[in-house]
Amino acid sequence: MMPQEQYTHHRSTMPSSEGPQVYKVGIYGWRKRCLYFFVLLLMILILVNLAMTIWILKVMNFTIDGMGNLRITEKGLKLEGDSEFLQPLYAKEIQSRPGNALYFKSARNVTVNILNDQTKVLTQLITGPKAVEAYGQKFEVKTVSGKLLFSADNNEVVVGAERLRVLGAEGTVFPKSIETPNVRADPFKELRLESPTRSLVMEAPKGVEINAEAGNMEATCRTELRLESKDGEIKLDAAKIKLPRLPHGSYTPTGTRQKVFEICVCANGRLFLSQAGTGSTCQINTSVCL
């Protein structure tokens, strides 16, 4: 109850024969009831707000160390269990728990961007539902010890492994040239070098060696097979050399005027041509064998 003050008011202008009048000051009636109602409503709201705050703290597992699976440590934030990020995540380092793997899951793709000071993308890695794309000036794959296994840039692609194996049924297609010190098939497998629509050229400044240690070697062409040595020799080193499909000539009366030669073989294996006659003329041109 509010204190009631009483005071006496005397009229100085008009005389009155009555005694002093008493006025009560305060809140009475419906105003008082409304004030009590608002105070009670405010107390109810405070209690509800306090109860909701306590419930949220309990459900979200707020503690001194953090909230829920999120813990605040000296090294940063520690997040346990599965987490979902609806906005971009900016972090200096992301690690999994010791002994556990780190998984990134997305319904569409996972994109990793490396930015510079001007927020310009320098390197980008995109893993989508159809492909894995990497954008950068250079791409490298190394072993744990730091040995280079694969490297690619605008100038070249380097394979640093000791052996490169191609398991495709159709082999490997090289639209341009290829440089390698050794081309070898797997044991008991065939090695085939083929150019279906164009020519196949093998060049080396110090020589080209084709060796089949446990099998045959075949060279087949549709038109001409040419073996040419500009400054050296062509050696055919074998116990038997066969030319089974050479054409057989026939004698004609005008044969002496035709340009017919016979193949002669020296003791050192050198071959030369000699003008054919009625008999062998190889003995006449033995100076070639010197």
Secondary structure as the mmCIF struct_conf table of DSSP 4:
data_model
#
loop_
_struct_conf.conf_type_id
_struct_conf.id
_struct_conf.beg_label_comp_id
_struct_conf.beg_label_asym_id
_struct_conf.beg_label_seq_id
_struct_conf.end_label_comp_id
_struct_conf.end_label_asym_id
_struct_conf.end_label_seq_id
HELX_LH_PP_P HELX_LH_PP_P1 MET A 2 GLN A 4
STRN STRN1 THR A 8 THR A 8
BEND BEND1 SER A 12 MET A 14
BEND BEND2 SER A 17 GLU A 18
STRN STRN2 VAL A 22 VAL A 22
BEND BEND3 GLY A 26 GLY A 26
TURN_TY1_P TURN_TY1_P1 GLY A 29 GLY A 29
HELX_RH_AL_P HELX_RH_AL_P1 TRP A 30 VAL A 59
TURN_TY1_P TURN_TY1_P2 MET A 60 ASN A 61
STRN STRN3 PHE A 62 PHE A 62
BEND BEND4 ILE A 64 ASP A 65
STRN STRN4 GLY A 66 MET A 67
TURN_TY1_P TURN_TY1_P3 GLY A 68 ASN A 69
STRN STRN5 LEU A 70 ILE A 72
BEND BEND5 GLU A 74 GLY A 76
STRN STRN6 LEU A 77 LEU A 79
BEND BEND6 GLY A 81 GLY A 81
BEND BEND7 LEU A 86 GLN A 87
BEND BEND8 LYS A 92 LYS A 92
HELX_LH_PP_P HELX_LH_PP_P2 SER A 96 ARG A 97
TURN_TY1_P TURN_TY1_P4 PRO A 98 GLY A 99
BEND BEND9 ALA A 107 ARG A 108
STRN STRN7 VAL A 110 LEU A 115
TURN_TY1_P TURN_TY1_P5 ASP A 117 GLN A 118
STRN STRN8 VAL A 121 THR A 127
BEND BEND10 PRO A 129 LYS A 130
STRN STRN9 VAL A 132 TYR A 135
BEND BEND11 GLY A 136 GLN A 137
STRN STRN10 PHE A 139 LYS A 142
TURN_TY1_P TURN_TY1_P6 VAL A 144 SER A 145
STRN STRN11 LEU A 148 ALA A 152
BEND BEND12 ASN A 154 ASN A 155
STRN STRN12 VAL A 157 VAL A 159
BEND BEND13 ALA A 161 GLU A 162
TURN_TY1_P TURN_TY1_P7 ALA A 169 GLU A 170
BEND BEND14 PRO A 175 LYS A 176
BEND BEND15 PRO A 181 PRO A 181
HELX_LH_PP_P HELX_LH_PP_P3 ALA A 185 ASP A 186
TURN_TY1_P TURN_TY1_P8 PRO A 187 PHE A 188
BEND BEND16 PRO A 196 ARG A 198
TURN_TY1_P TURN_TY1_P9 PRO A 205 LYS A 206
BEND BEND17 GLU A 213 GLY A 215
BEND BEND18 ARG A 222 THR A 223
BEND BEND19 LYS A 230 GLY A 232
BEND BEND20 ALA A 239 ALA A 239
TURN_TY1_P TURN_TY1_P10 PRO A 244 ARG A 245
HELX_LH_PP_P HELX_LH_PP_P4 LEU A 246 GLY A 249
TURN_TY1_P TURN_TY1_P11 PRO A 253 THR A 254
HELX_RH_3T_P HELX_RH_3T_P1 GLY A 255 ARG A 257
BEND BEND21 GLN A 258 GLN A 258
STRN STRN13 PHE A 261 VAL A 265
TURN_TY1_P TURN_TY1_P12 ALA A 267 ASN A 268
BEND BEND22 GLY A 269 GLY A 269
STRN STRN14 LEU A 271 GLN A 275
BEND BEND23 THR A 278 GLY A 279
TURN_TY1_P TURN_TY1_P13 CYS A 282 CYS A 282
HELX_RH_3T_P HELX_RH_3T_P2 GLN A 283 CYS A 289
#
